């Protein structure tokens, strides 16, 4: 069930943290893709200390970044839980030297700072002995009976064992939903190897709402989720309804010290502005080290992003999707009463910039975060025929923000746009 807070949040942080941070390799996929053997991968658990884990510092950092919700990988595809589970021997409370539940302190710290609490949870479990008991069909329709070759092999469907896996799957979700207070969002992953019917997704949705009626579910539910989750690439056409772009801060979800391909702060700011301008959120991915600290490069990006957001927050929070494409060279958002139009300018204009198609009168134009009033004029148009002119706004170089400049246009009434194809003017 979608909740109003989600579309007002604008920015979330997703934290991929697990034993894969010990060697700084890809989470779960490194053994699935045979980059490392399964036993060597799992041996990392002996080095997962979390000795400097301070979720209160995490929460402070996320708050400074401008995030309104956070999502922690409680269990990735490798099956290693960051919480105290009674249903598996693979967790940070047992063989790992961390020897404690890491989800509880995270949830408490986020909640204390007013950040909505989200849990990532992998449907599939490549370490569970019953997971691979049911065949799945690959993208070309071929039947694959070797989904999980790491611990054993099998030769066909075993519905009894699959039933046991579903009991385990539901049991771990019950632990997450009942042991950590209010859960605001469940971010699922790993559904693709089985069908909606095999997962019993409709029943699962009802079951989860039985624990927390207001919990939001992401799209990895075969049509039983609440919002869409495009990944890594900004959609050209926004999905229908609520959505978020899931994007890494460099090229990796978890901590990989050899991944130096960090996105610049400006790249992230412009992506963020385009997301909210299209009515979505940005879910920015970070990956702590095995000891629970963040790479300073990640902290820097979050701090700088937050400084920009807080300077321009009136154009970010409590706004909605802005103008359709073609009206201005940049992104836009709109106040809830539709009388304030915010324009995000990514490029340096030559003295002025233009906005087309506004039928309203303009009260004033101002630089957000600076308060400078800007000169403006409407050029052309035929208002007696309902054809608006082009609004030109003078923007001196001194008023530009090096990341993205935000301009507020105050209208004399709720926004009205011209959608026409133009007219021949036969009378003046």
C-alpha positions as CSV (number, residue, x, y, z in Angstrom):
1,X,0.0,0.0,0.0
2,X,1.7,3.2,-1.1
3,X,2.1,5.8,1.6
4,X,2.3,9.6,1.0
5,X,5.7,9.9,2.7
6,X,7.4,8.0,-0.1
7,X,6.8,10.4,-2.9
8,X,7.7,13.3,-0.6
9,X,11.0,11.7,0.5
10,X,12.8,12.3,-2.8
11,X,16.1,10.7,-1.7
12,X,16.8,7.3,-0.1
13,X,20.1,5.5,0.7
14,X,20.5,1.8,0.1
15,X,23.3,0.1,2.0
16,X,24.9,-3.1,0.6
17,X,26.8,-4.4,3.6
18,X,27.9,-8.0,4.1
19,X,30.8,-10.5,4.1
20,X,31.7,-9.5,0.5
21,X,33.2,-6.3,1.9
22,X,36.0,-8.4,3.5
23,X,37.7,-9.0,0.2
24,X,36.0,-6.1,-1.5
25,X,34.3,-8.3,-4.2
26,X,30.9,-8.4,-5.8
27,X,28.1,-9.4,-3.4
28,X,27.0,-13.0,-4.1
29,X,27.4,-12.7,-7.9
30,X,31.2,-13.2,-7.6
31,X,30.6,-16.9,-6.8
32,X,27.6,-17.3,-9.0
33,X,29.6,-16.1,-12.0
34,X,32.5,-18.3,-11.0
35,X,34.9,-15.4,-10.3
36,X,35.6,-17.1,-6.9
37,X,34.6,-20.5,-5.6
38,X,31.7,-20.7,-3.2
39,X,33.8,-22.0,-0.2
40,X,36.4,-19.2,-0.6
41,X,33.6,-16.6,-0.8
42,X,31.9,-17.9,2.3
43,X,35.2,-18.0,4.2
44,X,35.0,-14.2,4.3
45,X,32.6,-14.5,7.2
46,X,35.6,-15.0,9.4
47,X,36.8,-11.5,8.6
48,X,33.5,-9.7,9.0
49,X,34.1,-7.8,12.2
50,X,31.8,-4.7,12.1
51,X,34.1,-3.5,14.9
52,X,33.6,0.2,14.0
53,X,29.9,0.0,13.1
54,X,28.2,3.1,14.4
55,X,24.6,3.3,13.1
56,X,24.1,6.6,14.8
57,X,26.9,8.1,12.7
58,X,25.3,6.5,9.6
59,X,22.0,8.1,10.4
60,X,23.7,11.5,10.9
61,X,25.5,11.2,7.6
62,X,22.3,10.2,5.7
63,X,20.4,13.0,7.4
64,X,23.1,15.5,6.2
65,X,22.8,14.0,2.7
66,X,19.1,14.9,2.7
67,X,17.8,11.3,2.7
68,X,14.4,10.7,4.1
69,X,14.6,6.8,4.0
70,X,17.3,4.2,4.2
71,X,17.4,0.5,3.2
72,X,19.8,-2.0,4.6
73,X,20.7,-5.4,3.0
74,X,19.4,-7.7,5.8
75,X,20.2,-10.7,3.6
76,X,21.7,-10.9,0.1
77,X,21.6,-13.8,-2.3
78,X,24.5,-15.5,-0.4
79,X,22.1,-16.2,2.5
80,X,24.2,-14.5,5.2
81,X,21.8,-12.6,7.5
82,X,22.8,-9.4,9.3
83,X,20.1,-10.2,11.9
84,X,19.7,-12.7,14.6
85,X,17.8,-15.5,12.8
86,X,16.7,-18.7,14.5
87,X,16.3,-20.4,11.1
88,X,19.8,-20.4,9.7
89,X,23.4,-20.8,10.9
90,X,24.5,-18.2,8.4
91,X,24.3,-14.8,10.2
92,X,26.5,-12.2,11.8
93,X,25.4,-13.4,15.3
94,X,27.0,-16.9,14.8
95,X,30.1,-17.7,12.8
96,X,31.1,-14.1,12.1
97,X,33.4,-12.3,14.6
98,X,30.8,-9.4,14.6
99,X,28.8,-11.8,16.9
100,X,25.8,-9.5,17.0
101,X,22.6,-8.5,15.3
102,X,23.3,-5.5,13.1
103,X,19.8,-4.8,11.9
104,X,18.3,-3.8,15.3
105,X,20.8,-1.0,16.0
106,X,20.4,0.3,12.4
107,X,16.6,0.4,12.7
108,X,16.7,2.2,16.0
109,X,19.3,4.8,14.8
110,X,17.3,5.6,11.7
111,X,14.1,5.9,13.5
112,X,15.7,8.2,16.1
113,X,16.7,10.6,13.4
114,X,13.3,10.5,11.7
115,X,14.6,8.5,8.7
116,X,12.2,5.9,7.4
117,X,13.3,2.3,8.0
118,X,13.7,0.0,5.0
119,X,14.9,-3.6,4.8
120,X,16.4,-5.2,1.7
121,X,15.7,-9.0,1.5
122,X,16.6,-11.5,-1.2
123,X,13.8,-13.8,-2.0
124,X,16.3,-16.4,-3.3
125,X,19.0,-18.0,-1.1
126,X,21.9,-19.6,-3.0
127,X,23.1,-21.2,0.3
128,X,19.9,-22.9,1.4
129,X,19.8,-26.6,0.8
130,X,16.2,-26.6,-0.3
131,X,16.2,-23.5,-2.5
132,X,17.3,-25.2,-5.8
133,X,14.8,-28.0,-5.4
134,X,12.4,-26.4,-7.9
135,X,13.3,-25.9,-11.6
136,X,13.0,-22.6,-13.3
137,X,12.8,-21.5,-16.9
138,X,15.5,-19.3,-18.4
139,X,14.9,-16.2,-20.6
140,X,14.7,-18.3,-23.7
141,X,12.3,-20.8,-22.2
142,X,14.8,-23.5,-21.5
143,X,14.5,-25.4,-18.3
144,X,17.4,-25.0,-15.9
145,X,17.9,-27.6,-13.2
146,X,21.3,-26.3,-12.0
147,X,20.4,-23.0,-10.4
148,X,22.4,-23.6,-7.3
149,X,25.4,-25.9,-8.1
150,X,27.5,-24.7,-5.2
151,X,26.4,-27.1,-2.4
152,X,24.7,-30.0,-4.2
153,X,23.2,-31.1,-7.6
154,X,19.6,-32.2,-8.3
155,X,17.8,-33.7,-11.2
156,X,14.2,-32.4,-11.0
157,X,11.4,-30.8,-9.1
158,X,10.9,-31.6,-5.5
159,X,7.8,-29.8,-4.3
160,X,8.2,-31.0,-0.7
161,X,11.6,-29.4,-0.4
162,X,10.4,-26.2,-2.1
163,X,7.6,-26.1,0.4
164,X,10.2,-26.3,3.2
165,X,12.1,-23.4,1.6
166,X,9.0,-21.2,1.5
167,X,8.4,-21.9,5.2
168,X,12.0,-20.8,5.8
169,X,11.5,-17.7,3.5
170,X,8.4,-16.6,5.3
171,X,10.0,-17.4,8.7
172,X,12.9,-15.0,8.2
173,X,10.5,-12.3,7.0
174,X,8.4,-12.9,10.1
175,X,11.6,-12.3,12.2
176,X,12.3,-9.0,10.4
177,X,8.7,-7.8,10.6
178,X,8.2,-8.6,14.3
179,X,11.6,-8.0,16.0
180,X,12.5,-4.5,14.9
181,X,9.5,-2.2,15.4
182,X,7.7,-0.4,12.5
183,X,9.1,-1.4,9.1
184,X,8.3,1.3,6.6
185,X,9.5,-0.4,3.4
186,X,10.6,-3.8,2.2
187,X,12.9,-3.8,-0.7
188,X,12.9,-7.3,-2.3
189,X,15.3,-8.7,-4.8
190,X,16.0,-12.1,-6.4
191,X,12.6,-13.1,-7.5
192,X,13.5,-13.8,-11.1
193,X,14.4,-17.5,-10.8
194,X,10.9,-18.5,-9.9
195,X,7.4,-17.6,-11.0
196,X,4.8,-15.5,-9.1
197,X,2.8,-18.7,-8.5
198,X,5.8,-20.6,-7.1
199,X,6.6,-17.7,-4.8
200,X,2.9,-17.3,-3.9
201,X,3.4,-13.6,-4.2
202,X,-0.2,-12.6,-3.6
203,X,-0.3,-14.5,-0.4
204,X,3.0,-13.1,0.7
205,X,1.7,-9.5,0.2
206,X,-1.3,-10.2,2.4
207,X,1.0,-11.9,5.0
208,X,3.3,-8.9,5.2
209,X,0.5,-6.4,5.5
210,X,-0.8,-8.6,8.4
211,X,2.3,-7.6,10.3
212,X,2.5,-3.9,9.2
213,X,-0.5,-2.7,7.2
214,X,1.4,0.4,6.1
215,X,4.6,-1.3,4.9
216,X,5.5,-0.3,1.3
217,X,6.7,-3.1,-1.0
218,X,8.9,-2.5,-4.0
219,X,8.3,-3.9,-7.5
220,X,10.2,-7.2,-7.2
221,X,6.9,-8.9,-6.4
222,X,5.6,-9.8,-9.9
223,X,2.9,-7.1,-9.9
224,X,2.2,-7.2,-6.2
225,X,4.5,-4.3,-5.3
226,X,3.7,-0.7,-4.8
227,X,6.2,1.1,-7.0
228,X,8.7,0.7,-9.8
229,X,12.5,0.4,-9.4
230,X,14.4,1.2,-12.6
231,X,18.1,0.5,-12.0
232,X,21.3,2.4,-12.9
233,X,20.0,4.2,-16.0
234,X,17.7,7.2,-15.7
235,X,14.4,6.4,-17.6
236,X,13.7,8.7,-20.5
237,X,10.0,8.3,-20.0
238,X,9.0,8.1,-16.4
239,X,7.2,5.0,-15.2
240,X,3.5,5.3,-14.4
241,X,2.9,5.9,-10.7
242,X,5.5,6.1,-7.9
243,X,9.1,5.1,-8.7
244,X,12.7,5.4,-7.7
245,X,15.9,5.1,-9.6
246,X,18.4,2.8,-7.9
247,X,21.9,4.0,-8.7
248,X,25.3,3.2,-7.2
249,X,27.7,6.0,-6.1
250,X,30.5,4.4,-8.2
251,X,30.0,1.2,-10.3
252,X,29.5,-1.2,-7.3
253,X,26.8,-1.8,-4.9
254,X,29.0,-3.1,-2.1
255,X,32.4,-1.8,-1.1
256,X,35.1,-2.5,-3.7
257,X,38.3,-0.7,-3.0
258,X,39.5,-1.1,-6.6
259,X,36.4,0.6,-8.0
260,X,37.6,4.2,-8.5
261,X,34.9,5.2,-11.0
262,X,33.0,7.5,-8.7
263,X,30.3,9.7,-10.1
264,X,30.9,13.4,-9.6
265,X,28.8,15.3,-7.2
266,X,27.4,17.3,-10.2
267,X,26.5,14.1,-12.0
268,X,24.6,12.9,-9.0
269,X,22.9,16.2,-8.4
270,X,21.7,16.5,-12.0
271,X,20.5,12.9,-11.9
272,X,18.6,13.6,-8.6
273,X,17.0,16.7,-10.1
274,X,15.9,14.8,-13.2
275,X,14.4,12.0,-11.0
276,X,12.3,14.4,-8.9
277,X,11.4,16.4,-12.0
278,X,9.9,13.2,-13.5
279,X,8.0,12.4,-10.2
280,X,10.4,9.8,-8.9
281,X,13.0,9.4,-6.1
282,X,16.7,8.7,-6.2
283,X,17.8,5.6,-4.2
284,X,21.6,6.1,-4.0
285,X,23.7,3.0,-3.2
286,X,26.6,3.0,-0.8
287,X,28.8,0.2,0.6
288,X,30.5,0.2,4.0
289,X,33.8,-1.5,4.7
290,X,33.7,-4.8,6.7
291,X,34.4,-2.8,9.9
292,X,31.3,-0.7,9.3
293,X,32.9,2.6,8.2
294,X,32.5,4.3,4.9
295,X,35.1,5.2,2.3
296,X,35.8,8.9,2.6
297,X,35.0,9.3,-1.1
298,X,31.5,8.1,-0.5
299,X,31.1,10.4,2.6
300,X,32.3,13.4,0.5
301,X,29.6,12.8,-2.2
302,X,26.9,12.4,0.4
303,X,28.0,15.6,2.2
304,X,28.2,17.7,-0.9
305,X,24.8,16.3,-2.3
306,X,23.2,17.2,1.1
307,X,24.7,20.7,1.1
308,X,23.1,21.3,-2.3
309,X,19.8,19.8,-1.3
310,X,19.5,21.8,1.9
311,X,20.3,25.0,0.0
312,X,17.4,24.3,-2.4
313,X,15.1,22.2,-0.3
314,X,12.0,24.2,-1.1
315,X,12.3,23.0,-4.7
316,X,12.8,19.4,-3.5
317,X,10.6,18.3,-0.7
318,X,6.8,18.7,-0.8
319,X,6.9,19.2,-4.6
320,X,5.6,17.1,-7.4
321,X,6.4,16.2,-11.0
322,X,7.1,19.3,-13.1
323,X,6.7,20.3,-16.8
324,X,6.5,17.7,-19.6
325,X,9.5,17.5,-21.9
326,X,10.0,20.4,-24.4
327,X,9.1,23.4,-22.2
328,X,12.5,24.2,-20.8
329,X,16.1,22.9,-21.1
330,X,16.3,21.5,-17.6
331,X,14.3,19.7,-15.0
332,X,11.4,21.2,-13.1
333,X,9.2,20.6,-10.1
334,X,6.0,22.2,-9.0
335,X,4.6,23.1,-5.6
336,X,1.5,21.2,-4.4
337,X,-0.7,24.3,-5.1
338,X,0.8,24.6,-8.5
339,X,1.7,28.3,-8.2
340,X,5.5,27.9,-7.8
341,X,7.5,26.4,-10.6
342,X,11.1,25.4,-9.9
343,X,13.5,25.2,-12.8
344,X,16.8,23.2,-12.4
345,X,19.4,24.5,-14.9
346,X,22.2,22.1,-15.6
347,X,24.1,24.3,-18.1
348,X,25.4,27.9,-18.1
349,X,22.9,30.0,-20.1
350,X,24.0,32.9,-22.4
351,X,22.6,35.8,-20.4
352,X,19.1,34.3,-20.2
353,X,17.1,31.2,-20.5
354,X,13.7,30.5,-21.9
355,X,10.5,28.7,-20.8
356,X,7.7,28.1,-23.3
357,X,4.0,27.4,-23.0
358,X,3.1,29.1,-19.7
359,X,-0.4,30.6,-19.9
360,X,-0.3,32.2,-16.5
361,X,0.9,35.7,-15.5
362,X,4.3,35.9,-13.8
363,X,4.5,37.5,-10.3
364,X,8.3,37.3,-9.8
365,X,11.3,35.2,-10.6
366,X,14.0,34.4,-7.9
367,X,17.2,32.4,-7.5
368,X,16.5,29.7,-4.8
369,X,19.1,29.7,-2.0
370,X,20.2,33.3,-2.8
371,X,17.0,35.3,-2.9
372,X,18.0,37.4,-5.9
373,X,15.1,38.7,-8.0
374,X,15.7,38.3,-11.7
375,X,14.6,40.4,-14.6
376,X,12.2,38.7,-17.0
377,X,9.9,39.4,-19.9
378,X,7.5,37.5,-22.2
379,X,8.4,37.7,-25.8
380,X,6.0,37.1,-28.7
381,X,2.7,35.1,-28.4
382,X,-0.9,35.9,-29.2
383,X,-2.7,36.0,-25.9
384,X,-6.0,37.0,-27.5
385,X,-5.9,33.6,-29.3
386,X,-4.6,31.7,-26.3
387,X,-1.1,31.3,-27.7
388,X,1.5,32.3,-25.0
389,X,4.8,33.9,-25.7
390,X,8.1,32.7,-24.4
391,X,9.2,33.7,-20.9
392,X,12.9,34.9,-21.0
393,X,14.7,35.2,-17.7
394,X,17.9,37.1,-17.3
395,X,20.4,35.1,-15.2
396,X,23.8,36.8,-14.4
397,X,26.9,34.7,-14.2
398,X,27.3,35.6,-10.5
399,X,24.0,33.9,-9.6
400,X,25.0,30.4,-11.0
401,X,25.4,27.4,-8.7
402,X,28.4,25.2,-9.8
403,X,26.3,22.1,-9.4
404,X,22.8,23.0,-10.6
405,X,21.1,26.4,-10.4
406,X,17.5,26.5,-9.2
407,X,15.1,29.3,-10.2
408,X,11.6,29.8,-8.7
409,X,8.9,31.3,-10.8
410,X,5.9,32.5,-8.9
411,X,2.7,32.4,-10.9
412,X,-0.5,34.4,-10.4
413,X,-2.6,31.3,-10.4
414,X,-2.2,27.5,-10.6
415,X,-0.1,26.5,-13.6
416,X,-1.8,26.3,-16.9
417,X,0.1,25.0,-19.9
418,X,-0.3,25.4,-23.6
419,X,-0.4,22.1,-25.5
420,X,-1.4,23.4,-28.9
421,X,0.3,23.3,-32.3
422,X,0.2,27.1,-32.9
423,X,-2.2,29.1,-34.9
424,X,-2.2,31.4,-37.9
425,X,-2.8,34.9,-36.7
426,X,-5.4,36.6,-38.9
427,X,-6.1,39.6,-36.7
428,X,-4.0,41.9,-34.5
